[in-house]
Amino acid sequence: MGETMQNIATNMDTYSYRVPIGVCAGIIPFNFPAMIPLWMFPIALATGNTMLLKPSEQDPGACMILMELAKEAGIPDGCLNVIHGKHDAVDFLCTHPDIRAISFVGSDLFKFPSHFGQGRHVYQLAAKSGKRIQANTGAKNHAVILPDANPEHTINQLVAAAFGAAGQRCMAVSVAVFVDSARQWIPNLVRCAKMVRVGPGDNPNVDMGPLISEDAKRRILACINRAEEQGATVLLDGRHLIVQGYEKGNFIGPTILADVKVHLTQFHT
């Protein structure tokens, strides 16, 4: 693999070659614990590199199943490895001299000791250590609804985008801007969101499962409370949802806020 250019100057040709760079590392988020490793290690291995993965400490099981399958498929020992941990493990990957490249997928919200969010911390520390680094961080997605949109289709898509995976994904829509007469659809949006069935994820009749952790639940509850204190209107309140049989579960029902001004924290987080 590579490129060749002949006669770029008198008696001069150029050749370029693609070669393995060595040890690569992947830092995996909790929300897609199987899909994202499969973005990383097959490409690294196929191009002649070795791979060291760090799954989220909140759900490492899926990654470990993939490791078992890789071993069963014949991946040689030492070519694909896993490290577990939190901040210290991340810093180890970003600074170890034998690791040449890092791929990160995750949030940029939570603060490291460096006072940066996760994504910027990984990017800056790895770059400072001379590594190739790609940092794919979270997004703040907006949906702008114009009056000529199909109301039923639009509302169904908004509810799915906002509350699928309990909103814990980078594709989640957290801000919907209704333009002009489209604002009349907001009550229908609330009614549709009320129909979302919340419960344990292993129940096939459930539309929306729990949050990943108690900390995540606390953070989201605080966000809703703060928005209400700052003048937002709670059109649909999921703060007090109790799922029978899972009374201590990390569940929050679909919640819709209105009158959220652009200067409020909730508009930006």
NUSE-132870 format. One record per residue (C-alpha): x, y, z; residue number from 0. Coordinates in Angstrom, 3 decimals, padded with zeros to 6 digits. Example, Ala and Ser with C-alpha at 12.3 -4.5 7.8 and 13.67 -1.06 7.14 Angstrom:
2
{r {012.300 -004.500 007.800} 0}
{r {013.670 -001.060 007.140} 1}
END
This chain:
269
{r {000.000 000.000 000.000} 0}
{r {001.217 003.498 -000.746} 1}
{r {001.844 005.859 -003.626} 2}
{r {004.466 006.181 -006.342} 3}
{r {005.252 009.261 -008.449} 4}
{r {007.783 008.942 -011.202} 5}
{r {010.008 011.664 -012.628} 6}
{r {009.052 014.387 -010.182} 7}
{r {012.484 015.819 -011.027} 8}
{r {015.445 014.747 -013.123} 9}
{r {016.288 011.135 -012.268} 10}
{r {014.035 011.297 -009.194} 11}
{r {011.025 009.146 -008.258} 12}
{r {009.129 009.178 -004.982} 13}
{r {007.684 006.255 -003.095} 14}
{r {005.497 006.207 -000.021} 15}
{r {004.658 003.172 002.075} 16}
{r {001.979 002.533 004.657} 17}
{r {003.453 000.620 007.571} 18}
{r {002.140 -000.413 010.999} 19}
{r {002.863 002.092 013.738} 20}
{r {002.905 -000.335 016.671} 21}
{r {000.757 -000.370 019.797} 22}
{r {-002.612 001.392 019.533} 23}
{r {-005.049 002.068 022.369} 24}
{r {-008.814 002.524 022.471} 25}
{r {-010.865 004.180 025.226} 26}
{r {-014.477 002.997 025.104} 27}
{r {-017.601 004.702 026.503} 28}
{r {-020.337 002.963 028.480} 29}
{r {-023.179 003.572 026.044} 30}
{r {-021.983 001.396 023.136} 31}
{r {-019.690 -001.106 024.873} 32}
{r {-019.661 -003.637 022.009} 33}
{r {-020.074 -001.546 018.854} 34}
{r {-017.267 000.926 019.484} 35}
{r {-014.527 -001.645 020.206} 36}
{r {-015.489 -003.135 016.853} 37}
{r {-014.699 000.218 015.240} 38}
{r {-011.227 000.015 016.709} 39}
{r {-009.433 -003.275 017.094} 40}
{r {-010.315 -005.019 013.789} 41}
{r {-008.816 -002.119 011.802} 42}
{r {-005.757 -001.920 014.032} 43}
{r {-005.088 -005.646 013.782} 44}
{r {-005.774 -005.836 010.046} 45}
{r {-003.188 -003.134 009.406} 46}
{r {-000.490 -004.902 011.415} 47}
{r {-000.769 -003.165 014.788} 48}
{r {-001.521 -004.453 018.273} 49}
{r {-004.386 -003.049 020.337} 50}
{r {-004.928 -002.225 024.004} 51}
{r {-008.533 -001.466 024.951} 52}
{r {-009.885 000.226 028.064} 53}
{r {-013.616 -000.430 028.425} 54}
{r {-015.786 001.729 030.628} 55}
{r {-015.538 000.681 034.245} 56}
{r {-019.338 000.866 034.361} 57}
{r {-019.962 -001.996 031.899} 58}
{r {-016.788 -003.855 030.885} 59}
{r {-018.567 -007.168 030.295} 60}
{r {-019.377 -006.651 026.610} 61}
{r {-015.755 -005.880 025.779} 62}
{r {-014.589 -008.991 027.619} 63}
{r {-017.030 -011.123 025.608} 64}
{r {-015.496 -009.685 022.443} 65}
{r {-012.048 -010.627 023.752} 66}
{r {-013.177 -014.203 024.278} 67}
{r {-014.600 -014.316 020.753} 68}
{r {-011.386 -012.861 019.333} 69}
{r {-009.329 -015.529 021.062} 70}
{r {-011.695 -018.213 019.801} 71}
{r {-011.315 -016.779 016.280} 72}
{r {-007.541 -017.235 016.480} 73}
{r {-006.189 -013.778 017.303} 74}
{r {-002.673 -014.520 018.653} 75}
{r {-001.977 -013.907 022.321} 76}
{r {-000.609 -010.446 022.983} 77}
{r {-002.093 -008.826 019.876} 78}
{r {-005.322 -007.750 021.583} 79}
{r {-005.314 -006.765 025.239} 80}
{r {-007.528 -005.087 027.839} 81}
{r {-006.785 -002.775 030.735} 82}
{r {-009.400 -001.878 033.353} 83}
{r {-009.624 001.266 035.439} 84}
{r {-010.670 004.910 035.567} 85}
{r {-008.604 008.114 035.477} 86}
{r {-005.257 006.484 036.228} 87}
{r {-005.754 003.945 033.446} 88}
{r {-006.612 006.708 030.963} 89}
{r {-003.524 008.699 031.932} 90}
{r {-001.387 005.569 031.588} 91}
{r {-002.572 005.065 028.011} 92}
{r {-002.038 008.724 027.155} 93}
{r {001.524 008.868 028.461} 94}
{r {003.083 005.423 028.009} 95}
{r {005.937 005.718 025.510} 96}
{r {005.180 002.408 023.767} 97}
{r {001.641 003.441 022.795} 98}
{r {001.763 005.275 019.468} 99}
{r {-001.886 006.109 018.777} 100}
{r {-005.128 006.479 020.751} 101}
{r {-008.775 006.490 019.722} 102}
{r {-011.223 007.945 022.239} 103}
{r {-015.018 007.944 022.157} 104}
{r {-016.860 009.506 025.069} 105}
{r {-018.091 012.607 026.787} 106}
{r {-016.435 015.944 027.321} 107}
{r {-018.599 016.896 030.307} 108}
{r {-016.990 015.403 033.380} 109}
{r {-013.936 016.998 034.886} 110}
{r {-010.598 015.296 035.283} 111}
{r {-008.082 016.520 037.857} 112}
{r {-006.749 018.675 034.997} 113}
{r {-010.079 020.585 035.076} 114}
{r {-010.732 019.603 031.462} 115}
{r {-013.579 017.401 030.283} 116}
{r {-012.743 013.820 029.370} 117}
{r {-012.309 014.346 025.655} 118}
{r {-010.067 017.399 025.911} 119}
{r {-008.049 015.804 028.705} 120}
{r {-007.310 012.742 026.564} 121}
{r {-006.591 014.821 023.471} 122}
{r {-004.231 017.244 025.169} 123}
{r {-002.375 014.690 027.274} 124}
{r {-001.897 012.262 024.384} 125}
{r {-000.820 015.036 022.004} 126}
{r {001.610 016.356 024.596} 127}
{r {003.077 012.854 024.759} 128}
{r {003.605 012.831 020.991} 129}
{r {000.874 010.356 020.073} 130}
{r {-001.551 010.276 017.212} 131}
{r {-004.930 010.974 018.789} 132}
{r {-008.532 011.103 017.674} 133}
{r {-011.082 012.241 020.256} 134}
{r {-014.729 011.763 019.370} 135}
{r {-016.685 013.533 022.091} 136}
{r {-020.348 014.165 022.811} 137}
{r {-022.609 016.565 020.969} 138}
{r {-025.361 019.068 021.705} 139}
{r {-027.918 018.237 019.056} 140}
{r {-030.688 020.601 018.003} 141}
{r {-033.789 019.821 015.947} 142}
{r {-035.449 022.757 014.181} 143}
{r {-039.093 022.033 013.355} 144}
{r {-040.631 024.101 010.577} 145}
{r {-044.393 024.478 010.039} 146}
{r {-044.360 022.523 006.752} 147}
{r {-043.021 019.356 008.410} 148}
{r {-045.239 016.289 008.771} 149}
{r {-046.528 016.618 012.371} 150}
{r {-046.993 012.926 013.211} 151}
{r {-043.705 011.810 011.699} 152}
{r {-041.829 014.711 013.291} 153}
{r {-043.190 014.083 016.774} 154}
{r {-042.492 010.353 016.604} 155}
{r {-038.923 011.021 015.472} 156}
{r {-038.357 013.624 018.194} 157}
{r {-039.508 011.263 020.933} 158}
{r {-037.335 008.449 019.608} 159}
{r {-034.309 010.733 019.251} 160}
{r {-034.702 012.317 022.675} 161}
{r {-035.484 009.280 024.805} 162}
{r {-033.931 006.334 022.979} 163}
{r {-031.194 004.779 025.124} 164}
{r {-032.513 007.088 027.884} 165}
{r {-030.867 009.958 026.022} 166}
{r {-027.412 008.535 026.783} 167}
{r {-025.906 008.739 023.316} 168}
{r {-024.201 011.328 021.173} 169}
{r {-027.042 011.274 018.627} 170}
{r {-029.688 012.212 021.209} 171}
{r {-031.691 015.359 020.485} 172}
{r {-031.796 017.503 023.608} 173}
{r {-033.093 020.773 022.116} 174}
{r {-036.129 021.116 019.849} 175}
{r {-036.841 024.531 018.348} 176}
{r {-040.439 024.882 017.088} 177}
{r {-040.787 027.661 014.546} 178}
{r {-043.965 029.760 014.232} 179}
{r {-047.138 027.641 013.998} 180}
{r {-045.196 024.433 014.656} 181}
{r {-045.342 025.423 018.334} 182}
{r {-048.919 024.184 018.314} 183}
{r {-047.552 020.640 018.151} 184}
{r {-045.852 020.805 021.549} 185}
{r {-048.885 019.401 023.457} 186}
{r {-048.893 016.449 021.022} 187}
{r {-045.184 015.958 021.705} 188}
{r {-045.914 015.790 025.437} 189}
{r {-048.718 013.265 024.893} 190}
{r {-046.476 011.087 022.734} 191}
{r {-043.634 011.213 025.268} 192}
{r {-046.041 010.175 028.038} 193}
{r {-046.623 006.930 026.153} 194}
{r {-042.960 005.904 026.364} 195}
{r {-042.795 002.767 028.510} 196}
{r {-039.975 002.898 031.049} 197}
{r {-038.542 -000.180 032.709} 198}
{r {-035.726 -002.756 032.748} 199}
{r {-033.938 -003.139 029.462} 200}
{r {-034.423 -006.910 029.289} 201}
{r {-038.202 -006.445 029.013} 202}
{r {-039.168 -006.513 025.313} 203}
{r {-042.174 -004.278 025.989} 204}
{r {-040.039 -001.450 027.375} 205}
{r {-039.132 001.590 025.251} 206}
{r {-036.703 003.304 027.631} 207}
{r {-034.392 001.727 030.179} 208}
{r {-032.530 003.103 033.200} 209}
{r {-029.636 005.491 033.347} 210}
{r {-026.172 004.010 033.620} 211}
{r {-025.565 004.881 037.281} 212}
{r {-026.865 006.567 040.399} 213}
{r {-024.470 009.452 039.739} 214}
{r {-026.005 009.966 036.299} 215}
{r {-029.478 010.021 037.812} 216}
{r {-028.422 012.573 040.432} 217}
{r {-026.823 014.775 037.786} 218}
{r {-029.917 014.777 035.555} 219}
{r {-032.280 015.409 038.455} 220}
{r {-030.124 018.370 039.472} 221}
{r {-030.220 019.650 035.888} 222}
{r {-034.026 019.547 035.796} 223}
{r {-034.303 021.164 039.220} 224}
{r {-031.913 023.924 038.238} 225}
{r {-033.825 024.628 035.021} 226}
{r {-037.082 024.941 036.933} 227}
{r {-035.458 027.281 039.438} 228}
{r {-034.165 029.435 036.567} 229}
{r {-037.620 029.868 035.060} 230}
{r {-038.135 026.909 032.719} 231}
{r {-041.577 025.294 032.599} 232}
{r {-041.735 021.544 033.213} 233}
{r {-044.322 020.289 030.702} 234}
{r {-043.623 016.627 031.413} 235}
{r {-041.977 015.604 034.665} 236}
{r {-040.214 012.262 034.957} 237}
{r {-038.383 012.993 038.197} 238}
{r {-040.699 010.987 040.434} 239}
{r {-041.070 007.881 038.301} 240}
{r {-040.997 004.586 040.229} 241}
{r {-040.694 001.311 038.302} 242}
{r {-042.444 -001.485 040.158} 243}
{r {-039.983 -004.117 041.296} 244}
{r {-037.073 -001.744 040.679} 245}
{r {-037.841 000.939 043.223} 246}
{r {-034.135 001.682 043.737} 247}
{r {-033.358 001.676 040.029} 248}
{r {-031.781 004.587 038.193} 249}
{r {-034.920 005.496 036.297} 250}
{r {-036.109 008.927 035.193} 251}
{r {-039.157 009.226 032.988} 252}
{r {-039.331 011.313 029.816} 253}
{r {-039.062 014.982 030.768} 254}
{r {-039.834 017.995 028.595} 255}
{r {-038.913 021.567 029.492} 256}
{r {-040.275 024.690 027.834} 257}
{r {-039.352 028.368 028.114} 258}
{r {-035.662 027.462 028.286} 259}
{r {-033.811 030.648 027.420} 260}
{r {-030.469 030.560 025.662} 261}
{r {-028.638 031.880 028.717} 262}
{r {-029.766 028.985 030.924} 263}
{r {-027.303 026.234 031.748} 264}
{r {-029.660 023.582 030.405} 265}
{r {-029.558 025.080 026.916} 266}
{r {-025.838 024.371 026.714} 267}
{r {-025.411 021.071 028.610} 268}
END
